[in-house]
Amino acid sequence: MTAGVGDGRPEFADYLCARFAVEHQGPRTIVAAGRGSVGVVWRLETGAARYAVKEFLWGLEESDVRREVAFRDLTDGAGVLSPANIPALDGGYLVRLPPEWGGKLVRVYEWLDGTPVRAGQVPELVGDVLGRMHALGAVPVNDADPWYSVGPDEATWAALAAAGTRAGADWAAELVAALPRLLDLGALTAELPTDVPQILHLDLQPPNLLLVRGRLAVLDWDDTNTGSPERELGFVLAHWHVVDGTVDTTGAQRMVEAYRAAGGKAELHGLSSFGMRIATQLNYVLVQAELALDIDADAATRSTARQRIRDALARLPRRAELHALLDLVARR
């Protein structure tokens, strides 16, 4: 199902209401609310109640969702605001749509209204949220996913560039030009983290946060997994406090101070501390390029992927920026 197929269709809303623990009073409507990296988001209204419905582009395991739900609930108890997870009536959290609606998996969440935030904004709130999460010391229940620590190797990049060129992709030339930087950045991920791993959110970047009545609400917990607090601190600093190629020194200082005040203990030890920021960006470019080249993907998905490749290549981190952040945090 692509964005628009379910818009306003009462049978789609009825299907969700029959399978999830949502309120049933009042008229039911559903409209497309956005498209993210992992799927399409819908807004379901049932009278006075509103919910976010996420339809996933890829498969998902119920065990992974339960790990995410458990961590989200743990952080809720520590004062971190986020949408509640709405369970399915069968006791799980995932429901598969029928074939005529694409057969994808869907989940339902509480809908939160708020104001989007941009990089560089509300540094104290970002630091407070991250510090509260790290202070929990949530014990891992699985191994870390290499997505967050290791980027594609040289052979993978070469094959991707060749495939894009053969297909006449409009982003292929930009990828070829970026190969030296991609390989240079990838080398920084070779050193693995040495701190004690925890269960972490792993995706605290601007699109996943909302300002709700003066508090910062954390969205999109799909990446919740085992990770390095040091690398997540580096990830958040690089996402929030490098704006248009300029390091936001004052904002980064305020963010780190709030992080420490909330109980965050992670320290940065070198450019490898930004390994998660680098690895996720490189892996994101790879996945979006593969989607753009996938002839079986729907047109909207491929079109979105093409734009995301170019945007991601334009935002690749630079060593000078990372050095500036490292020096700043080392002085705190």
Secondary structure, DSSP 8 states (H G I E B T S, - for coil): --TTSSTT-HHHHHHHHTTB-----S-EEEEEEEE-SSEEEEEEEETTEEEEEEEESS---HHHHHHHHHHHHHHHHTT-B---EE-BTTSSS-EE--GGGT--EEEEEE----EE--TTS-HHHHHHHHHHHHHT----SS---GGGT----HHHHHHHHHHHHHTT-TTHHHHHHHHHHHHHHHHTTSS---S--EEE----SGGGEEEETTEEEE---TT-EEE-HHHHHHHHHHHHSEETTEE-HHHHHHHHHHHHHTT------SGGGGHHHHHHHHHHHHHHHHHHH-TTS-HHHHHHHHHHHHHHHHT---HHHHHHHHHHHHT-
